[in-house]
């Protein structure tokens, strides 16, 4: 039981990171019906910017470990959010009235461009985060010692996801986002500025991905320029499991995928953890093609 609980918390910590990245995919798809394949590279950019600012500004030394990391994450989120808006303006907006395949090709091209730009700036080698940025003493939960860092990652992920859910469900702009996701033409007739809604989506999604990138750097201790492909694929899988375009579904899918990977690595083999996760994806899609929380949407004629 102790081992099971340790793997459960490990899976929840990693699953929270998957969920944050998956939210970026699902928000863009919900409004634009487009998979932003460059989202993984924005996540990677967040990880590298976090490492850069740690070395330049030494936030944790000036402000202490917790406040320093919080300021670091907020700064990185803001910068990557601006990059996300520029990406939408340059790569997606000119193709909004074009066939969907054109936007997909543009997204893939943006992904390749950003990945190679990161490699040229930082190099192809692994980059290492400073050790011990946050204290990692064990905390006893249900009689099991869980590293503090895992608990913090999970709590931060939950708080961000809850904040996004509240924003989308309870605010005026959130209502506009939901309206644009249902029907952009009808939303325009109701006086909603759809272009602004899309900009907000491209602010929020990359910002959450950037926060996840910093968290990955702190948790694993090293990053590389291709990590966006791996984590992006996992997050995309999580979004599909939960129901693409559904915010609670992306949260649930990310957490579920993280737990499945942790349990598969613990009880079967680490070599099979990815295969197990994708086998579960196939099983869920066979039973419920729209995902766990996905809803049937009528086709527009």
C-alpha positions, 0 to 999 in steps of 0.5 A, a space after each residue: 500500500 505504501 508503494 502504491 500511494 507513492 506511485 499515485 502521488 508521483 503520477 498525480 504530480 506528472 499528470 498535473 503537468 500533462 493537464 496544464 499542457 493539455 489545456 492549451 491544446 483543448 482551448 485552441 481546439 475548442 474555439 478554432 477547431 485547430 490543433 496547435 502543434 507548436 504548443 509543445 515548443 511554447 512549453 519548451 520555451 517556458 522551460 528554457 526561459 525559466 532556466 535563463 531567468 534563474 541564472 540572470 536574476 537569481 530570484 530564489 536567492 533574492 526572494 526565497 525559494 517559494 516566492 522566487 519560484 512563484 515570481 519566476 513562473 509568472 514572469 515566464 508565463 507572461 513572456 510565453 503568452 506574448 509569444 503565443 499571441 504573436 504566433 497566432 497573429 503570424 501563423 494562424 490568423 492569415 489562414 483562418 478562412 483557408 482550408 483546415 489543412 493549410 492551418 495544420 501545415 502552418 502549425 507544423 511549420 511553426 513547431 519546427 521553426 520554434 524547435 530549431 530556434 531554441 536549439 540554435 539559441 541554447 544548443 543541442 545539449 541537455 541543460 541542467 536546472 540548479 539542484 535544490 531550488 525548492 526544499 524536498 523534505 518528505 511529508 507524511 500523508 496516510 503514513 507514507 512519506 511523499 517528497 514535498 516537491 511532488 505535493 507542490 507540483 500537484 497543488 500548483 497544477 490544481 490551483 491553475 486548473 481551478 483558476 482557469 475553470 473559474 475564469 471560463 465559467 464565471 467571468 464575462 470573457 469566459 462566457 465569450 470564449 464559450 460562445 465563440 467555441 459553440 459558433 463564431 458567426 453567432 457570437 459575432 452577431 451577439 457583439 462578441 469580438 471573436 478576434 479578441 477571444 482568440 487572442 485571449 485563448 492564445 494568451 492563456 494556453 501558452 502561459 499554462 504551458 510555460 508554467 508546466 515547462 518551468 515545473 518540469 525543469 524543477 522536477 526532473 532537473 534537466 531539459 532539452 530542445 526536443 522535450 516539447 514533442 514528447 510532453 506535447 504528444 502526452 498532453 495531446 493524448 490526455 486531451 483526447 482521453 478527456 474529450 478534446 475541446 472540454 476543459 474539465 476533460 483535459 484536466 481529468 485526462 492529464 491526471 489519469 494519464 500521469 497515474 496510468 504511466 506511474 502505475 505501469 512503470 511501477 507494476 509492469 515495466 518502465 519500458 512499457 509505460 508509454 505503450 500502456 498509456 496509448 493502449 488505454 487511449 485506444 481502449 477509451 476511444 473504442 468504448 467512447 470515441 468522444 473521450 470521457 467527458 466529450 459531448 456529441 456536437 451536431 454538424 453544421 449544415 
